[in-house]
Amino acid sequence: MMSPEMMQMMMQMMAQHHPAGQMPTAGMADGMQSGMESGLSLEVIFGKAASAAPEMTPDKVQSLLQAQLDRLGNPRLVLGAIGEAPDGSIIAEIRTVDGALVQKLAFNRFPGLVRQID
């Protein structure tokens, strides 16, 4: 039996090669469909934007990361400051409720790639 992580990775690889850019969902469990159809995955927090928007804006980054944090379900993590860097990328912070920096991410506007920064 395939683990949920392996299934998600396989579904994302297949979605990248599907002509319409989306996977056919016939035969999948409803729980898997809702997560895949939303276009959001926890991979964004870990530096991989599998389904990023064509152009990222600070508002899109905020809604994307807030949805990821909500789905993660850790009450100690909150979204910190979101702003623009001089190079045009969007910088977002994930912090603890005490204000300690957990992770700082840079989103490239096109195509929405994510990387962790110091």
Biopython code that builds the backbone (N, CA, C, O; Angstrom):
import numpy as np
from Bio.PDB.StructureBuilder import StructureBuilder

atoms = [
    (1, "MET", "N", (0.846, -1.174, 0.000)),
    (1, "MET", "CA", (0.000, 0.000, 0.000)),
    (1, "MET", "C", (0.894, 1.242, 0.000)),
    (1, "MET", "O", (1.947, 1.258, 0.638)),
    (2, "MET", "N", (0.471, 2.261, -0.709)),
    (2, "MET", "CA", (1.249, 3.493, -0.851)),
    (2, "MET", "C", (0.930, 4.457, 0.291)),
    (2, "MET", "O", (-0.228, 4.614, 0.675)),
    (3, "SER", "N", (1.965, 5.098, 0.826)),
    (3, "SER", "CA", (1.761, 6.066, 1.901)),
    (3, "SER", "C", (1.073, 7.315, 1.338)),
    (3, "SER", "O", (1.152, 7.568, 0.136)),
    (4, "PRO", "N", (0.399, 8.100, 2.189)),
    (4, "PRO", "CA", (-0.252, 9.330, 1.703)),
    (4, "PRO", "C", (0.733, 10.305, 1.066)),
    (4, "PRO", "O", (0.394, 10.983, 0.096)),
    (5, "GLU", "N", (1.959, 10.380, 1.610)),
    (5, "GLU", "CA", (2.951, 11.290, 1.045)),
    (5, "GLU", "C", (3.355, 10.858, -0.361)),
    (5, "GLU", "O", (3.486, 11.682, -1.266)),
    (6, "MET", "N", (3.551, 9.554, -0.525)),
    (6, "MET", "CA", (3.929, 9.033, -1.834)),
    (6, "MET", "C", (2.791, 9.236, -2.839)),
    (6, "MET", "O", (3.032, 9.571, -3.998)),
    (7, "MET", "N", (1.555, 9.031, -2.386)),
    (7, "MET", "CA", (0.392, 9.227, -3.264)),
    (7, "MET", "C", (0.291, 10.687, -3.692)),
    (7, "MET", "O", (0.016, 10.975, -4.857)),
    (8, "GLN", "N", (0.509, 11.607, -2.759)),
    (8, "GLN", "CA", (0.446, 13.029, -3.089)),
    (8, "GLN", "C", (1.539, 13.401, -4.089)),
    (8, "GLN", "O", (1.286, 14.137, -5.043)),
    (9, "MET", "N", (2.750, 12.894, -3.873)),
    (9, "MET", "CA", (3.833, 13.188, -4.787)),
    (9, "MET", "C", (3.526, 12.644, -6.188)),
    (9, "MET", "O", (3.780, 13.317, -7.188)),
    (10, "MET", "N", (2.983, 11.436, -6.255)),
    (10, "MET", "CA", (2.639, 10.842, -7.531)),
    (10, "MET", "C", (1.537, 11.645, -8.231)),
    (10, "MET", "O", (1.603, 11.864, -9.441)),
    (11, "MET", "N", (0.542, 12.076, -7.485)),
    (11, "MET", "CA", (-0.557, 12.859, -8.054)),
    (11, "MET", "C", (-0.043, 14.188, -8.604)),
    (11, "MET", "O", (-0.487, 14.631, -9.663)),
    (12, "GLN", "N", (0.886, 14.823, -7.899)),
    (12, "GLN", "CA", (1.429, 16.090, -8.374)),
    (12, "GLN", "C", (2.257, 15.902, -9.641)),
    (12, "GLN", "O", (2.195, 16.723, -10.556)),
    (13, "MET", "N", (3.020, 14.835, -9.692)),
    (13, "MET", "CA", (3.801, 14.582, -10.900)),
    (13, "MET", "C", (2.881, 14.311, -12.082)),
    (13, "MET", "O", (3.142, 14.766, -13.195)),
    (14, "MET", "N", (1.809, 13.574, -11.839)),
    (14, "MET", "CA", (0.875, 13.274, -12.918)),
    (14, "MET", "C", (0.128, 14.535, -13.351)),
    (14, "MET", "O", (-0.149, 14.715, -14.537)),
    (15, "ALA", "N", (-0.196, 15.401, -12.402)),
    (15, "ALA", "CA", (-0.917, 16.630, -12.730)),
    (15, "ALA", "C", (-0.064, 17.554, -13.588)),
    (15, "ALA", "O", (-0.596, 18.284, -14.425)),
    (16, "GLN", "N", (1.240, 17.532, -13.395)),
    (16, "GLN", "CA", (2.125, 18.379, -14.186)),
    (16, "GLN", "C", (2.154, 17.947, -15.639)),
    (16, "GLN", "O", (2.418, 18.763, -16.522)),
    (17, "HIS", "N", (1.884, 16.669, -15.902)),
    (17, "HIS", "CA", (1.967, 16.145, -17.259)),
    (17, "HIS", "C", (0.607, 15.951, -17.907)),
    (17, "HIS", "O", (0.534, 15.552, -19.069)),
    (18, "HIS", "N", (-0.461, 16.220, -17.191)),
    (18, "HIS", "CA", (-1.803, 16.079, -17.757)),
    (18, "HIS", "C", (-2.069, 17.252, -18.692)),
    (18, "HIS", "O", (-1.714, 18.381, -18.352)),
    (19, "PRO", "N", (-2.683, 17.031, -19.863)),
    (19, "PRO", "CA", (-2.876, 18.101, -20.851)),
    (19, "PRO", "C", (-3.581, 19.337, -20.297)),
    (19, "PRO", "O", (-3.228, 20.458, -20.666)),
    (20, "ALA", "N", (-4.554, 19.160, -19.436)),
    (20, "ALA", "CA", (-5.291, 20.306, -18.908)),
    (20, "ALA", "C", (-4.636, 20.867, -17.659)),
    (20, "ALA", "O", (-5.095, 21.878, -17.128)),
    (21, "GLY", "N", (-3.573, 20.234, -17.177)),
    (21, "GLY", "CA", (-2.890, 20.712, -15.980)),
    (21, "GLY", "C", (-3.534, 20.247, -14.702)),
    (21, "GLY", "O", (-3.100, 20.628, -13.615)),
    (22, "GLN", "N", (-4.589, 19.410, -14.811)),
    (22, "GLN", "CA", (-5.251, 18.893, -13.630)),
    (22, "GLN", "C", (-5.422, 17.395, -13.776)),
    (22, "GLN", "O", (-5.501, 16.864, -14.884)),
    (23, "MET", "N", (-5.477, 16.736, -12.655)),
    (23, "MET", "CA", (-5.641, 15.289, -12.667)),
    (23, "MET", "C", (-7.111, 14.937, -12.751)),
    (23, "MET", "O", (-7.940, 15.600, -12.127)),
    (24, "PRO", "N", (-7.451, 13.909, -13.509)),
    (24, "PRO", "CA", (-8.800, 13.386, -13.409)),
    (24, "PRO", "C", (-8.974, 12.778, -12.030)),
    (24, "PRO", "O", (-8.070, 12.100, -11.541)),
    (25, "THR", "N", (-10.113, 13.003, -11.392)),
    (25, "THR", "CA", (-10.272, 12.577, -10.009)),
    (25, "THR", "C", (-11.204, 11.387, -9.866)),
    (25, "THR", "O", (-11.566, 11.044, -8.740)),
    (26, "ALA", "N", (-11.609, 10.742, -10.947)),
    (26, "ALA", "CA", (-12.509, 9.598, -10.845)),
    (26, "ALA", "C", (-11.837, 8.481, -10.067)),
    (26, "ALA", "O", (-10.674, 8.151, -10.299)),
    (27, "GLY", "N", (-12.599, 7.899, -9.128)),
    (27, "GLY", "CA", (-12.103, 6.759, -8.389)),
    (27, "GLY", "C", (-11.294, 7.117, -7.157)),
    (27, "GLY", "O", (-10.841, 6.216, -6.451)),
    (28, "MET", "N", (-11.097, 8.380, -6.875)),
    (28, "MET", "CA", (-10.316, 8.754, -5.701)),
    (28, "MET", "C", (-11.247, 8.953, -4.511)),
    (28, "MET", "O", (-12.431, 9.247, -4.673)),
    (29, "ALA", "N", (-10.704, 8.790, -3.341)),
    (29, "ALA", "CA", (-11.483, 9.015, -2.127)),
    (29, "ALA", "C", (-11.799, 10.499, -2.000)),
    (29, "ALA", "O", (-11.003, 11.341, -2.415)),
    (30, "ASP", "N", (-12.954, 10.823, -1.430)),
    (30, "ASP", "CA", (-13.368, 12.221, -1.317)),
    (30, "ASP", "C", (-12.384, 13.048, -0.510)),
    (30, "ASP", "O", (-12.185, 14.224, -0.813)),
    (31, "GLY", "N", (-11.771, 12.476, 0.497)),
    (31, "GLY", "CA", (-10.808, 13.217, 1.306)),
    (31, "GLY", "C", (-9.596, 13.641, 0.503)),
    (31, "GLY", "O", (-9.094, 14.752, 0.675)),
    (32, "MET", "N", (-9.123, 12.778, -0.365)),
    (32, "MET", "CA", (-7.983, 13.129, -1.207)),
    (32, "MET", "C", (-8.377, 14.177, -2.228)),
    (32, "MET", "O", (-7.595, 15.082, -2.518)),
    (33, "GLN", "N", (-9.572, 14.069, -2.776)),
    (33, "GLN", "CA", (-10.010, 15.020, -3.791)),
    (33, "GLN", "C", (-10.052, 16.432, -3.236)),
    (33, "GLN", "O", (-9.566, 17.363, -3.878)),
    (34, "SER", "N", (-10.621, 16.605, -2.063)),
    (34, "SER", "CA", (-10.766, 17.961, -1.538)),
    (34, "SER", "C", (-9.408, 18.611, -1.316)),
    (34, "SER", "O", (-9.260, 19.808, -1.561)),
    (35, "GLY", "N", (-8.416, 17.861, -0.862)),
    (35, "GLY", "CA", (-7.090, 18.425, -0.664)),
    (35, "GLY", "C", (-6.403, 18.744, -1.971)),
    (35, "GLY", "O", (-5.747, 19.779, -2.093)),
    (36, "MET", "N", (-6.543, 17.870, -2.951)),
    (36, "MET", "CA", (-5.892, 18.087, -4.232)),
    (36, "MET", "C", (-6.598, 19.178, -5.030)),
    (36, "MET", "O", (-5.944, 19.986, -5.689)),
    (37, "GLU", "N", (-7.929, 19.207, -4.974)),
    (37, "GLU", "CA", (-8.677, 20.195, -5.749)),
    (37, "GLU", "C", (-8.460, 21.601, -5.243)),
    (37, "GLU", "O", (-8.569, 22.558, -6.009)),
    (38, "SER", "N", (-8.154, 21.744, -3.957)),
    (38, "SER", "CA", (-7.951, 23.085, -3.413)),
    (38, "SER", "C", (-6.701, 23.736, -3.981)),
    (38, "SER", "O", (-6.569, 24.960, -3.946)),
    (39, "GLY", "N", (-5.779, 22.931, -4.504)),
    (39, "GLY", "CA", (-4.558, 23.480, -5.084)),
    (39, "GLY", "C", (-3.528, 23.871, -4.040)),
    (39, "GLY", "O", (-2.495, 24.448, -4.380)),
    (40, "LEU", "N", (-3.791, 23.567, -2.777)),
    (40, "LEU", "CA", (-2.872, 23.936, -1.711)),
    (40, "LEU", "C", (-2.321, 22.685, -1.066)),
    (40, "LEU", "O", (-3.049, 21.710, -0.879)),
    (41, "SER", "N", (-1.077, 22.699, -0.731)),
    (41, "SER", "CA", (-0.483, 21.580, -0.026)),
    (41, "SER", "C", (0.504, 22.120, 0.996)),
    (41, "SER", "O", (0.928, 23.273, 0.921)),
    (42, "LEU", "N", (0.855, 21.286, 1.932)),
    (42, "LEU", "CA", (1.798, 21.717, 2.957)),
    (42, "LEU", "C", (3.191, 21.925, 2.399)),
    (42, "LEU", "O", (4.070, 22.425, 3.101)),
    (43, "GLU", "N", (3.408, 21.547, 1.144)),
    (43, "GLU", "CA", (4.726, 21.699, 0.549)),
    (43, "GLU", "C", (5.151, 23.162, 0.465)),
    (43, "GLU", "O", (6.347, 23.447, 0.415)),
    (44, "VAL", "N", (4.217, 24.076, 0.449)),
    (44, "VAL", "CA", (4.575, 25.490, 0.368)),
    (44, "VAL", "C", (5.386, 25.890, 1.589)),
    (44, "VAL", "O", (6.372, 26.618, 1.466)),
    (45, "ILE", "N", (4.993, 25.433, 2.740)),
    (45, "ILE", "CA", (5.727, 25.762, 3.952)),
    (45, "ILE", "C", (7.135, 25.180, 3.896)),
    (45, "ILE", "O", (8.062, 25.731, 4.491)),
    (46, "PHE", "N", (7.297, 24.071, 3.184)),
    (46, "PHE", "CA", (8.592, 23.423, 3.102)),
    (46, "PHE", "C", (9.370, 23.838, 1.863)),
    (46, "PHE", "O", (10.358, 23.191, 1.518)),
    (47, "GLY", "N", (8.946, 24.907, 1.180)),
    (47, "GLY", "CA", (9.733, 25.484, 0.107)),
    (47, "GLY", "C", (9.394, 25.033, -1.290)),
    (47, "GLY", "O", (10.141, 25.330, -2.221)),
    (48, "LYS", "N", (8.291, 24.324, -1.476)),
    (48, "LYS", "CA", (7.919, 23.865, -2.807)),
    (48, "LYS", "C", (6.519, 24.372, -3.130)),
    (48, "LYS", "O", (5.555, 23.985, -2.469)),
    (49, "ALA", "N", (6.400, 25.206, -4.107)),
    (49, "ALA", "CA", (5.096, 25.701, -4.512)),
    (49, "ALA", "C", (4.595, 24.861, -5.681)),
    (49, "ALA", "O", (4.828, 25.204, -6.840)),
    (50, "ALA", "N", (3.916, 23.776, -5.382)),
    (50, "ALA", "CA", (3.484, 22.846, -6.417)),
    (50, "ALA", "C", (2.399, 23.439, -7.307)),
    (50, "ALA", "O", (2.308, 23.099, -8.487)),
    (51, "SER", "N", (1.589, 24.310, -6.755)),
    (51, "SER", "CA", (0.497, 24.853, -7.546)),
    (51, "SER", "C", (0.411, 26.368, -7.358)),
    (51, "SER", "O", (-0.651, 26.899, -7.031)),
    (52, "ALA", "N", (1.491, 27.033, -7.560)),
    (52, "ALA", "CA", (1.553, 28.474, -7.358)),
    (52, "ALA", "C", (0.803, 29.210, -8.462)),
    (52, "ALA", "O", (0.676, 28.717, -9.583)),
    (53, "ALA", "N", (0.319, 30.379, -8.131)),
    (53, "ALA", "CA", (-0.384, 31.225, -9.092)),
    (53, "ALA", "C", (0.596, 31.765, -10.128)),
    (53, "ALA", "O", (1.790, 31.862, -9.843)),
    (54, "PRO", "N", (0.122, 32.123, -11.331)),
    (54, "PRO", "CA", (1.010, 32.663, -12.362)),
    (54, "PRO", "C", (1.790, 33.895, -11.890)),
    (54, "PRO", "O", (2.979, 34.025, -12.182)),
    (55, "GLU", "N", (1.140, 34.776, -11.179)),
    (55, "GLU", "CA", (1.852, 35.917, -10.587)),
    (55, "GLU", "C", (1.497, 35.976, -9.113)),
    (55, "GLU", "O", (0.322, 36.005, -8.746)),
    (56, "MET", "N", (2.507, 35.994, -8.285)),
    (56, "MET", "CA", (2.271, 36.075, -6.854)),
    (56, "MET", "C", (2.227, 37.536, -6.441)),
    (56, "MET", "O", (3.035, 38.347, -6.894)),
    (57, "THR", "N", (1.289, 37.858, -5.588)),
    (57, "THR", "CA", (1.166, 39.178, -5.002)),
    (57, "THR", "C", (1.220, 39.013, -3.490)),
    (57, "THR", "O", (1.028, 37.902, -2.996)),
    (58, "PRO", "N", (1.474, 40.077, -2.742)),
    (58, "PRO", "CA", (1.475, 39.940, -1.283)),
    (58, "PRO", "C", (0.146, 39.386, -0.742)),
    (58, "PRO", "O", (0.148, 38.613, 0.216)),
    (59, "ASP", "N", (-0.975, 39.771, -1.340)),
    (59, "ASP", "CA", (-2.268, 39.253, -0.884)),
    (59, "ASP", "C", (-2.403, 37.759, -1.140)),
    (59, "ASP", "O", (-2.923, 37.026, -0.299)),
    (60, "LYS", "N", (-1.931, 37.305, -2.309)),
    (60, "LYS", "CA", (-1.985, 35.877, -2.613)),
    (60, "LYS", "C", (-1.074, 35.084, -1.694)),
    (60, "LYS", "O", (-1.432, 33.994, -1.246)),
    (61, "VAL", "N", (0.098, 35.625, -1.411)),
    (61, "VAL", "CA", (1.029, 34.960, -0.501)),
    (61, "VAL", "C", (0.399, 34.845, 0.886)),
    (61, "VAL", "O", (0.481, 33.797, 1.526)),
    (62, "GLN", "N", (-0.230, 35.926, 1.344)),
    (62, "GLN", "CA", (-0.859, 35.907, 2.664)),
    (62, "GLN", "C", (-1.958, 34.864, 2.732)),
    (62, "GLN", "O", (-2.004, 34.083, 3.682)),
    (63, "SER", "N", (-2.842, 34.834, 1.750)),
    (63, "SER", "CA", (-3.936, 33.867, 1.789)),
    (63, "SER", "C", (-3.418, 32.440, 1.640)),
    (63, "SER", "O", (-3.934, 31.525, 2.281)),
    (64, "LEU", "N", (-2.408, 32.243, 0.804)),
    (64, "LEU", "CA", (-1.831, 30.915, 0.604)),
    (64, "LEU", "C", (-1.190, 30.393, 1.887)),
    (64, "LEU", "O", (-1.455, 29.267, 2.305)),
    (65, "LEU", "N", (-0.355, 31.208, 2.502)),
    (65, "LEU", "CA", (0.327, 30.769, 3.717)),
    (65, "LEU", "C", (-0.630, 30.624, 4.892)),
    (65, "LEU", "O", (-0.474, 29.715, 5.707)),
    (66, "GLN", "N", (-1.618, 31.507, 4.989)),
    (66, "GLN", "CA", (-2.578, 31.383, 6.087)),
    (66, "GLN", "C", (-3.366, 30.090, 5.964)),
    (66, "GLN", "O", (-3.624, 29.418, 6.963)),
    (67, "ALA", "N", (-3.749, 29.740, 4.739)),
    (67, "ALA", "CA", (-4.454, 28.469, 4.515)),
    (67, "ALA", "C", (-3.559, 27.290, 4.893)),
    (67, "ALA", "O", (-4.035, 26.312, 5.470)),
    (68, "GLN", "N", (-2.271, 27.374, 4.575)),
    (68, "GLN", "CA", (-1.338, 26.298, 4.909)),
    (68, "GLN", "C", (-1.167, 26.168, 6.419)),
    (68, "GLN", "O", (-1.144, 25.059, 6.952)),
    (69, "LEU", "N", (-1.047, 27.288, 7.096)),
    (69, "LEU", "CA", (-0.907, 27.241, 8.553)),
    (69, "LEU", "C", (-2.176, 26.704, 9.208)),
    (69, "LEU", "O", (-2.107, 25.943, 10.173)),
    (70, "ASP", "N", (-3.332, 27.100, 8.684)),
    (70, "ASP", "CA", (-4.604, 26.583, 9.218)),
    (70, "ASP", "C", (-4.679, 25.075, 9.034)),
    (70, "ASP", "O", (-5.090, 24.350, 9.940)),
    (71, "ARG", "N", (-4.281, 24.608, 7.856)),
    (71, "ARG", "CA", (-4.326, 23.180, 7.569)),
    (71, "ARG", "C", (-3.311, 22.414, 8.423)),
    (71, "ARG", "O", (-3.576, 21.283, 8.830)),
    (72, "LEU", "N", (-2.164, 23.015, 8.695)),
    (72, "LEU", "CA", (-1.154, 22.369, 9.519)),
    (72, "LEU", "C", (-1.676, 22.140, 10.933)),
    (72, "LEU", "O", (-1.358, 21.132, 11.563)),
    (73, "GLY", "N", (-2.475, 23.074, 11.425)),
    (73, "GLY", "CA", (-3.141, 22.885, 12.707)),
    (73, "GLY", "C", (-2.274, 23.097, 13.932)),
    (73, "GLY", "O", (-2.630, 22.632, 15.015)),
    (74, "ASN", "N", (-1.153, 23.780, 13.799)),
    (74, "ASN", "CA", (-0.299, 24.066, 14.944)),
    (74, "ASN", "C", (-0.689, 25.435, 15.493)),
    (74, "ASN", "O", (-0.407, 26.450, 14.855)),
    (75, "PRO", "N", (-1.334, 25.489, 16.667)),
    (75, "PRO", "CA", (-1.806, 26.780, 17.196)),
    (75, "PRO", "C", (-0.677, 27.730, 17.587)),
    (75, "PRO", "O", (-0.925, 28.912, 17.822)),
    (76, "ARG", "N", (0.550, 27.238, 17.659)),
    (76, "ARG", "CA", (1.676, 28.102, 18.036)),
    (76, "ARG", "C", (2.299, 28.824, 16.858)),
    (76, "ARG", "O", (3.149, 29.692, 17.057)),
    (77, "LEU", "N", (1.902, 28.490, 15.624)),
    (77, "LEU", "CA", (2.456, 29.152, 14.441)),
    (77, "LEU", "C", (1.489, 30.190, 13.905)),
    (77, "LEU", "O", (0.292, 29.933, 13.775)),
    (78, "VAL", "N", (2.022, 31.371, 13.594)),
    (78, "VAL", "CA", (1.216, 32.452, 13.018)),
    (78, "VAL", "C", (1.971, 33.067, 11.852)),
    (78, "VAL", "O", (3.189, 32.931, 11.735)),
    (79, "LEU", "N", (1.236, 33.733, 11.011)),
    (79, "LEU", "CA", (1.830, 34.424, 9.878)),
    (79, "LEU", "C", (2.384, 35.757, 10.359)),
    (79, "LEU", "O", (1.691, 36.521, 11.031)),
    (80, "GLY", "N", (3.632, 36.029, 10.013)),
    (80, "GLY", "CA", (4.275, 37.276, 10.404)),
    (80, "GLY", "C", (4.138, 38.324, 9.309)),
    (80, "GLY", "O", (3.149, 38.348, 8.577)),
    (81, "ALA", "N", (5.133, 39.181, 9.205)),
    (81, "ALA", "CA", (5.122, 40.282, 8.239)),
    (81, "ALA", "C", (5.271, 39.756, 6.813)),
    (81, "ALA", "O", (5.977, 38.779, 6.560)),
    (82, "ILE", "N", (4.590, 40.427, 5.897)),
    (82, "ILE", "CA", (4.695, 40.126, 4.471)),
    (82, "ILE", "C", (5.011, 41.433, 3.772)),
    (82, "ILE", "O", (4.311, 42.428, 3.958)),
    (83, "GLY", "N", (6.061, 41.435, 2.970)),
    (83, "GLY", "CA", (6.463, 42.653, 2.271)),
    (83, "GLY", "C", (7.212, 42.331, 0.999)),
    (83, "GLY", "O", (7.414, 41.170, 0.644)),
    (84, "GLU", "N", (7.616, 43.388, 0.323)),
    (84, "GLU", "CA", (8.338, 43.220, -0.931)),
    (84, "GLU", "C", (9.811, 43.536, -0.731)),
    (84, "GLU", "O", (10.166, 44.483, -0.029)),
    (85, "ALA", "N", (10.663, 42.737, -1.355)),
    (85, "ALA", "CA", (12.109, 42.945, -1.312)),
    (85, "ALA", "C", (12.498, 43.876, -2.461)),
    (85, "ALA", "O", (11.723, 44.042, -3.403)),
    (86, "PRO", "N", (13.678, 44.483, -2.398)),
    (86, "PRO", "CA", (14.125, 45.370, -3.480)),
    (86, "PRO", "C", (14.177, 44.698, -4.856)),
    (86, "PRO", "O", (14.030, 45.366, -5.879)),
    (87, "ASP", "N", (14.387, 43.374, -4.881)),
    (87, "ASP", "CA", (14.442, 42.669, -6.171)),
    (87, "ASP", "C", (13.058, 42.316, -6.715)),
    (87, "ASP", "O", (12.955, 41.703, -7.777)),
    (88, "GLY", "N", (11.996, 42.692, -6.002)),
    (88, "GLY", "CA", (10.633, 42.436, -6.462)),
    (88, "GLY", "C", (10.003, 41.181, -5.892)),
    (88, "GLY", "O", (8.804, 40.964, -6.062)),
    (89, "SER", "N", (10.790, 40.348, -5.215)),
    (89, "SER", "CA", (10.217, 39.144, -4.615)),
    (89, "SER", "C", (9.402, 39.523, -3.381)),
    (89, "SER", "O", (9.534, 40.622, -2.843)),
    (90, "ILE", "N", (8.573, 38.605, -2.954)),
    (90, "ILE", "CA", (7.709, 38.837, -1.792)),
    (90, "ILE", "C", (8.271, 38.045, -0.625)),
    (90, "ILE", "O", (8.490, 36.839, -0.732)),
    (91, "ILE", "N", (8.504, 38.722, 0.485)),
    (91, "ILE", "CA", (9.090, 38.117, 1.675)),
    (91, "ILE", "C", (7.980, 37.899, 2.698)),
    (91, "ILE", "O", (7.209, 38.812, 2.994)),
    (92, "ALA", "N", (7.906, 36.680, 3.236)),
    (92, "ALA", "CA", (6.903, 36.354, 4.247)),
    (92, "ALA", "C", (7.578, 35.656, 5.417)),
    (92, "ALA", "O", (8.544, 34.912, 5.245)),
    (93, "GLU", "N", (7.056, 35.907, 6.595)),
    (93, "GLU", "CA", (7.608, 35.310, 7.810)),
    (93, "GLU", "C", (6.565, 34.420, 8.468)),
    (93, "GLU", "O", (5.375, 34.731, 8.478)),
    (94, "ILE", "N", (7.033, 33.314, 9.014)),
    (94, "ILE", "CA", (6.210, 32.456, 9.859)),
    (94, "ILE", "C", (6.828, 32.551, 11.247)),
    (94, "ILE", "O", (8.024, 32.318, 11.422)),
    (95, "ARG", "N", (6.011, 32.892, 12.221)),
    (95, "ARG", "CA", (6.488, 33.121, 13.586)),
    (95, "ARG", "C", (5.696, 32.290, 14.582)),
    (95, "ARG", "O", (4.633, 31.755, 14.267)),
    (96, "THR", "N", (6.238, 32.195, 15.791)),
    (96, "THR", "CA", (5.482, 31.580, 16.876)),
    (96, "THR", "C", (4.577, 32.649, 17.478)),
    (96, "THR", "O", (4.724, 33.834, 17.180)),
    (97, "VAL", "N", (3.654, 32.231, 18.315)),
    (97, "VAL", "CA", (2.776, 33.206, 18.960)),
    (97, "VAL", "C", (3.563, 34.126, 19.888)),
    (97, "VAL", "O", (3.095, 35.214, 20.226)),
    (98, "ASP", "N", (4.750, 33.697, 20.301)),
    (98, "ASP", "CA", (5.618, 34.530, 21.139)),
    (98, "ASP", "C", (6.416, 35.535, 20.319)),
    (98, "ASP", "O", (7.091, 36.395, 20.885)),
    (99, "GLY", "N", (6.347, 35.438, 18.990)),
    (99, "GLY", "CA", (7.046, 36.377, 18.126)),
    (99, "GLY", "C", (8.385, 35.891, 17.598)),
    (99, "GLY", "O", (9.046, 36.618, 16.856)),
    (100, "ALA", "N", (8.806, 34.679, 17.959)),
    (100, "ALA", "CA", (10.084, 34.156, 17.480)),
    (100, "ALA", "C", (9.958, 33.750, 16.011)),
    (100, "ALA", "O", (8.957, 33.161, 15.606)),
    (101, "LEU", "N", (10.974, 34.069, 15.226)),
    (101, "LEU", "CA", (10.979, 33.728, 13.815)),
    (101, "LEU", "C", (11.201, 32.230, 13.642)),
    (101, "LEU", "O", (12.164, 31.670, 14.165)),
    (102, "VAL", "N", (10.297, 31.584, 12.900)),
    (102, "VAL", "CA", (10.411, 30.161, 12.615)),
    (102, "VAL", "C", (11.005, 29.967, 11.228)),
    (102, "VAL", "O", (11.928, 29.176, 11.038)),
    (103, "GLN", "N", (10.464, 30.698, 10.265)),
    (103, "GLN", "CA", (10.897, 30.538, 8.882)),
    (103, "GLN", "C", (10.632, 31.826, 8.117)),
    (103, "GLN", "O", (9.625, 32.501, 8.332)),
    (104, "LYS", "N", (11.551, 32.150, 7.226)),
    (104, "LYS", "CA", (11.404, 33.327, 6.366)),
    (104, "LYS", "C", (11.458, 32.823, 4.929)),
    (104, "LYS", "O", (12.408, 32.147, 4.535)),
    (105, "LEU", "N", (10.429, 33.157, 4.149)),
    (105, "LEU", "CA", (10.298, 32.657, 2.784)),
    (105, "LEU", "C", (10.325, 33.794, 1.781)),
    (105, "LEU", "O", (9.835, 34.889, 2.056)),
    (106, "ALA", "N", (10.895, 33.531, 0.623)),
    (106, "ALA", "CA", (10.886, 34.489, -0.479)),
    (106, "ALA", "C", (10.126, 33.853, -1.637)),
    (106, "ALA", "O", (10.474, 32.763, -2.092)),
    (107, "PHE", "N", (9.094, 34.532, -2.107)),
    (107, "PHE", "CA", (8.285, 34.082, -3.239)),
    (107, "PHE", "C", (8.684, 34.892, -4.461)),
    (107, "PHE", "O", (8.638, 36.122, -4.435)),
    (108, "ASN", "N", (9.069, 34.222, -5.513)),
    (108, "ASN", "CA", (9.348, 34.872, -6.782)),
    (108, "ASN", "C", (8.008, 35.190, -7.431)),
    (108, "ASN", "O", (7.120, 34.338, -7.453)),
    (109, "ARG", "N", (7.846, 36.390, -7.954)),
    (109, "ARG", "CA", (6.557, 36.768, -8.555)),
    (109, "ARG", "C", (6.178, 35.874, -9.724)),
    (109, "ARG", "O", (5.016, 35.494, -9.862)),
    (110, "PHE", "N", (7.131, 35.540, -10.554)),
    (110, "PHE", "CA", (6.887, 34.666, -11.700)),
    (110, "PHE", "C", (7.876, 33.529, -11.633)),
    (110, "PHE", "O", (9.070, 33.828, -11.646)),
    (111, "PRO", "N", (7.543, 32.336, -11.568)),
    (111, "PRO", "CA", (6.239, 31.688, -11.568)),
    (111, "PRO", "C", (5.715, 31.369, -10.177)),
    (111, "PRO", "O", (4.847, 30.507, -10.043)),
    (112, "GLY", "N", (6.201, 32.018, -9.160)),
    (112, "GLY", "CA", (5.706, 31.774, -7.814)),
    (112, "GLY", "C", (6.543, 30.775, -7.030)),
    (112, "GLY", "O", (6.059, 30.192, -6.059)),
    (113, "LEU", "N", (7.791, 30.571, -7.436)),
    (113, "LEU", "CA", (8.664, 29.645, -6.730)),
    (113, "LEU", "C", (8.969, 30.177, -5.331)),
    (113, "LEU", "O", (9.013, 31.386, -5.104)),
    (114, "VAL", "N", (9.176, 29.260, -4.414)),
    (114, "VAL", "CA", (9.402, 29.618, -3.014)),
    (114, "VAL", "C", (10.770, 29.106, -2.587)),
    (114, "VAL", "O", (11.190, 28.010, -2.960)),
    (115, "ARG", "N", (11.457, 29.929, -1.790)),
    (115, "ARG", "CA", (12.713, 29.472, -1.209)),
    (115, "ARG", "C", (12.816, 30.027, 0.198)),
    (115, "ARG", "O", (12.306, 31.105, 0.503)),
    (116, "GLN", "N", (13.491, 29.261, 1.048)),
    (116, "GLN", "CA", (13.716, 29.710, 2.405)),
    (116, "GLN", "C", (14.925, 30.611, 2.414)),
    (116, "GLN", "O", (15.924, 30.327, 1.752)),
    (117, "ILE", "N", (14.840, 31.704, 3.165)),
    (117, "ILE", "CA", (15.969, 32.638, 3.277)),
    (117, "ILE", "C", (16.337, 32.781, 4.748)),
    (117, "ILE", "O", (15.564, 32.424, 5.636)),
    (118, "ASP", "N", (17.532, 33.309, 4.985)),
    (118, "ASP", "CA", (18.020, 33.479, 6.353)),
    (118, "ASP", "C", (17.339, 34.627, 7.046)),
    (118, "ASP", "O", (17.632, 34.909, 8.207)),
]
sb = StructureBuilder()
sb.init_structure("model")
sb.init_model(0)
sb.init_chain("A")
sb.init_seg("    ")
for serial, (resi, resn, name, xyz) in enumerate(atoms, 1):
    if name == "N":
        sb.init_residue(resn, " ", resi, " ")
    sb.init_atom(name, np.array(xyz, "f"), 0.0, 1.0, " ", f" {name:<3s}", serial, name[0])
structure = sb.get_structure()
